[in-house]
């Protein structure tokens, strides 16, 4: 197609006619949410959502998220080596949003979002009691992101190996996890856009042999 809009991100999008908002996080969307629970060294609980999150390896399972700035989650994971990922479902959306508030490290976001916790089995950070899926993780790497010219960014990618998985039995049918049954939500673009995954969005396409 020859009529596509084009711009170089280093120059910004403002010079493109009609493109008033940076489209990047709306294009790379919807994205799974990294709802990460950690403990500070003094035992203070922390819970924060990250929209730059994904699964990066299958066996062993490695998940990761990127923090814009050295936030409490990054500091806690570096200090303790542990974290938990909690699945955000539609009924937990408001609580997840509440846990995104910018507050001091002394604030417990579980209390802030009025969320009950349950203990993990293999790591110390607690799980969100109402979340139907949780991954207990041990920290494996922290990567500081860089530009093409080698300039270091205040953006940190934190990876961890999943060592324990909790799944609500209701989400299993015919021996397989049913993605849509949990009604997970995903992050879209802009300051407030989210998407819910439902069964009506499903289509199947087997891989070529």
C-alpha positions as CSV (number, residue, x, y, z in Angstrom):
1,X,0.0,0.0,0.0
2,X,1.4,3.3,-1.0
3,X,-0.9,5.6,0.9
4,X,0.2,4.6,4.4
5,X,1.1,7.2,6.9
6,X,4.8,7.2,7.8
7,X,7.0,8.9,10.4
8,X,10.2,8.3,12.3
9,X,9.6,7.8,16.0
10,X,12.7,9.9,16.9
11,X,11.1,12.9,15.2
12,X,7.7,12.3,16.9
13,X,4.3,11.7,15.4
14,X,3.1,15.4,15.6
15,X,4.2,16.1,12.0
16,X,1.8,13.5,10.6
17,X,-1.4,15.2,9.5
18,X,-4.4,14.0,11.6
19,X,-2.2,12.0,14.0
20,X,-2.7,13.8,17.3
21,X,-1.8,11.0,19.6
22,X,1.2,8.7,19.7
23,X,-0.2,5.4,18.1
24,X,2.4,3.0,19.3
25,X,0.8,1.4,22.3
26,X,-2.6,1.3,20.5
27,X,-1.0,-0.5,17.6
28,X,0.8,-3.1,19.7
29,X,-2.4,-4.0,21.5
30,X,-4.2,-5.5,23.2
31,X,-1.5,-6.6,25.6
32,X,-1.6,-8.9,28.5
33,X,-1.3,-7.2,31.9
34,X,1.5,-8.0,34.3
35,X,-0.2,-7.7,37.7
36,X,2.9,-8.2,39.8
37,X,2.9,-8.8,43.6
38,X,6.2,-8.4,45.6
39,X,7.5,-7.9,49.1
40,X,10.0,-5.3,50.1
41,X,12.8,-6.4,52.4
42,X,10.9,-5.0,55.4
43,X,7.8,-7.1,54.5
44,X,5.7,-4.3,52.9
45,X,3.4,-5.7,50.3
46,X,3.4,-4.2,46.8
47,X,1.0,-4.8,43.9
48,X,1.3,-3.1,40.5
49,X,0.1,-3.6,36.9
50,X,2.4,-3.4,34.0
51,X,1.1,-3.4,30.4
52,X,4.6,-4.2,28.9
53,X,4.3,-7.9,29.9
54,X,4.5,-11.3,28.2
55,X,5.6,-15.0,28.2
56,X,9.0,-15.4,26.6
57,X,9.8,-19.1,27.0
58,X,7.8,-22.3,27.3
59,X,10.1,-24.8,29.1
60,X,11.1,-23.6,31.5
61,X,8.4,-20.9,31.5
62,X,9.9,-17.5,31.6
63,X,7.7,-14.4,31.9
64,X,8.8,-10.8,32.0
65,X,7.7,-7.2,32.3
66,X,9.2,-3.8,31.6
67,X,9.2,-1.0,34.2
68,X,9.4,2.6,33.0
69,X,11.7,3.9,35.8
70,X,13.1,2.0,38.8
71,X,9.8,1.4,40.5
72,X,9.0,-0.5,43.7
73,X,8.4,-3.8,41.9
74,X,11.8,-3.7,40.3
75,X,13.5,-2.8,43.6
76,X,11.7,-5.5,45.5
77,X,12.4,-8.2,43.0
78,X,16.1,-7.3,42.9
79,X,16.3,-7.4,46.7
80,X,14.3,-10.6,47.3
81,X,14.5,-12.5,44.0
82,X,10.8,-13.3,44.0
83,X,7.5,-12.2,42.6
84,X,4.0,-13.4,41.6
85,X,2.0,-12.7,38.5
86,X,-1.8,-12.5,39.0
87,X,-4.3,-12.8,36.1
88,X,-6.5,-9.7,35.8
89,X,-10.1,-10.6,35.0
90,X,-13.0,-8.4,34.1
91,X,-14.4,-8.4,37.7
92,X,-10.9,-7.4,39.0
93,X,-10.5,-4.5,36.6
94,X,-11.4,-1.7,39.1
95,X,-9.1,-3.2,41.7
96,X,-6.2,-3.5,39.2
97,X,-6.7,0.1,38.2
98,X,-6.7,1.2,41.9
99,X,-3.4,-0.6,42.4
100,X,-1.9,1.5,39.6
101,X,-2.0,4.6,41.8
102,X,1.3,6.5,42.2
103,X,2.0,6.1,45.9
104,X,5.1,5.8,48.2
105,X,6.9,2.5,48.8
106,X,5.4,2.4,52.3
107,X,1.8,2.0,50.9
108,X,0.3,-1.5,50.6
109,X,-1.6,-1.6,47.3
110,X,-3.5,-4.7,48.4
111,X,-5.1,-2.5,51.1
112,X,-5.4,0.4,48.7
113,X,-7.3,-1.8,46.2
114,X,-9.3,-3.6,49.0
115,X,-7.9,-7.0,47.9
116,X,-7.6,-10.1,50.0
117,X,-4.5,-12.2,49.7
118,X,-3.6,-15.8,50.0
119,X,-0.1,-17.3,50.6
120,X,2.0,-18.6,47.8
121,X,3.5,-22.1,48.2
122,X,7.1,-21.6,47.0
123,X,7.7,-17.8,47.2
124,X,7.0,-15.3,49.9
125,X,5.0,-12.6,48.0
126,X,1.3,-13.3,48.4
127,X,-1.2,-13.9,45.6
128,X,-4.4,-12.0,44.8
129,X,-7.0,-14.2,46.4
130,X,-9.7,-13.4,43.8
131,X,-7.5,-14.0,40.8
132,X,-8.2,-17.4,39.2
133,X,-4.6,-17.9,37.9
134,X,-1.3,-17.0,39.4
135,X,2.4,-17.7,38.6
136,X,4.9,-17.9,41.4
137,X,8.3,-16.7,40.0
138,X,11.9,-16.5,40.8
139,X,14.0,-13.7,39.3
140,X,16.4,-14.7,36.5
141,X,17.5,-11.5,34.8
142,X,17.2,-7.7,34.7
143,X,18.0,-6.0,31.4
144,X,18.4,-2.2,31.1
145,X,17.1,-1.3,27.7
146,X,19.3,0.7,25.2
147,X,18.8,2.7,22.1
148,X,20.5,1.9,18.8
149,X,23.4,4.3,19.7
150,X,24.0,2.6,23.0
151,X,22.3,5.2,25.2
152,X,20.8,3.5,28.3
153,X,17.2,4.1,29.0
154,X,15.4,4.4,32.4
155,X,13.5,1.3,31.3
156,X,14.1,-2.1,32.9
157,X,13.0,-5.5,31.7
158,X,12.7,-8.0,34.5
159,X,12.5,-11.7,33.8
160,X,11.6,-14.6,36.0
161,X,11.1,-18.3,35.8
162,X,7.7,-19.6,36.7
163,X,8.2,-22.2,39.4
164,X,4.6,-22.7,40.5
165,X,1.2,-22.3,38.8
166,X,-2.2,-21.9,40.4
167,X,-5.3,-22.4,38.2
168,X,-9.0,-22.4,39.2
169,X,-10.5,-25.8,38.3
170,X,-13.5,-24.1,36.6
171,X,-11.2,-22.9,33.9
172,X,-10.3,-26.4,32.7
173,X,-12.5,-28.2,30.2
174,X,-11.7,-31.4,28.3
175,X,-8.3,-31.4,29.9
176,X,-7.4,-27.9,28.5
177,X,-7.3,-24.4,29.9
178,X,-10.1,-22.3,28.5
179,X,-8.7,-18.8,27.9
180,X,-12.0,-17.0,27.5
181,X,-13.6,-18.6,30.5
182,X,-11.7,-16.4,32.9
183,X,-12.8,-13.2,31.1
184,X,-9.2,-11.8,31.1
185,X,-8.7,-8.1,30.2
186,X,-6.0,-6.7,28.1
187,X,-4.4,-3.3,27.8
188,X,-5.2,-1.2,24.8
189,X,-3.9,2.3,23.7
190,X,-4.5,5.6,25.3
191,X,-4.9,6.4,29.0
192,X,-8.0,4.3,29.5
193,X,-8.5,1.6,26.9
194,X,-8.9,-2.0,27.8
195,X,-10.3,-5.1,26.1
196,X,-12.1,-8.2,27.5
197,X,-11.5,-11.6,25.9
198,X,-14.7,-13.5,25.3
199,X,-15.6,-16.8,23.6
200,X,-17.1,-14.8,20.7
201,X,-13.6,-13.6,19.7
202,X,-12.3,-17.2,19.3
203,X,-11.4,-18.6,15.9
204,X,-9.2,-21.7,15.2
205,X,-6.4,-22.0,12.7
206,X,-4.2,-25.1,12.8
207,X,-0.6,-24.7,11.9
208,X,0.6,-26.0,8.6
209,X,2.0,-29.6,8.8
